[in-house]
Amino acid sequence: MTPLLLFAIAVVTVAFVVAFIRLLLGPSLPDRVVAMDLMATVGSGGIALYAMVTDHGVLLDAVMVLSLIFFLGTIAFAYYLERQGEMS
């Protein structure tokens, strides 16, 4: 494994841990949802790194599908917050 790949794995791991801390400490619901979205994105990056390390290209297809689902979930939450603001 190359040093650059090890560095990328370390960065992804640190980003996931920091996002998890933000999830636990987030004072409001939007902060927590953004942290969950970040964790999903970083997790997708971790799966992509794993696909590169193990040379399993089929995992990249799964990463693309998961990323699309995570993106749609974030859009749905933003729509929910917007609608909630209109009702108040």
N, C-alpha and C positions, 0 to 999 in steps of 0.2 A: 504494500500500500504506500502510495506516495505521501510525502509530508504535506503537500497541498490538500490532499483528500482528508488527511487526519485533521488538518486545521479547519477544513469545512465542517467536518463532523463535530468538532469542538464548538464552533460558532453556532451551529444549529442546536446543539445541546444547551448552551448558555442562553440562547434566545428563547428556547422552550421553557427553561426554568424561570427566566425573568417574566415571561408572559404568565406563567402559572402563579407567580407571586402577585402580579397585578390582578389576576383573577381573584385571588383570595383577599386582597386588600382594597379592591376597587370600591370607592364609596357609593357609586351609583350603578344602576342596571346597564346603562350604555357602556360604561367603562368595563364592566365584566363581559359584555357581549363582544366588545372590540378585542379584549384579551382572549376570549375563546376563538374568535376569528383568526387572530394572530397565531394561536396554538395550532389551529387547523392548517394554516398556511405553512408554518414551520414544520409541522408533521408531514405535510406533502413534500416539502423539501427534503426531509429525512428519508422518506420512502424513495425519492428520486436518487438521493445519494446511495442508498442501499442497492438500488437497481444498477447504478454505475459500478459499485464495488463488486457485486456478484455477477454482473453481465447478464441480468435478466431484463431484457428490454420490454417484456410484456407488462412489467410493473409501471412503466411510464404511462401506459394507457389508463391504468387504474388511477394514477395520480391526476391525470387530466380530468377524468370523470369526477373524482372526489373534489378537486378544486372547483369545478363548475357547481357542484352541489353546495359547497361551502359558500361560494359567491352568491348563489341564489338565496341561501339562508340569511346572509347578511343584508341583502336587498329587502327581503321580507321583513326583517326586524326593523330596518330603517323606515319602511312603509308603515309598520305598526306604530312606531314612535311618532311619525308625522300625523297619522290619524288620531292618535291619543292627544296630541297637542291641539288639534282642531276641536276636539270635544270639550276641552277645558275652557 
